[in-house]
């Protein structure tokens, strides 16, 4: 009976290992596993595609070898020489200039054994280039929108202040009111565009989920 249970446990572990290997292989995100001796024991296909490296360049080698190889791809104009696999758990961004320009989010976590001992490190790497580009576009858009909103607001504020503090003839008063009205319409159109954009973005997020 003990032998049967042992064989059953081994079969379950083998099946679980096969499932995890399949997940790591098919994942679009990168995974690197280092053992308790800080040697690389696994690196998935997605990370090899991101970096252009070959698997046999790292398996069985130290994490330092992997760090040095990754550093050779860094865009040094945008970042310092930061180790990808560090001493402590954490999350950071790295910028690559080779093989293609991209931005990667690196998340390191310690693995622990059943008895609580440190069993190694797992590094999860996600390509966030598109997200960063979208964030930059949003920042630029908000900056431009703020500038565009200030123009009609300045006119409305300025001309309304003139009407409050000075008396003008009927013709001049009418021209000032026309300017305020025109700039109010410009402001309304800008705000309508911002609201439309907000609705489109909210709808896209719902469709995504």
Secondary structure, 3 states (H helix, E strand, C coil): CHHHHHHHHHHHHHHHHHHHHHHHHHCCCEEEEEECCCEEEEECHHHHHHHCCCHHHCCCCEHHHHHHHHHCCECCCCCCCCCCCCCCCEEEEEEECCCCCEEEEEEEEEEECCCCCEEEEEEEEEECHHHHHHHHHHHHHHHHHHHHHHHHHHHHHHHHHHHHHCCCCHHHHHHHHHHHHHHHHHHHHHHHHHHHHHHHHHHHHHHHC
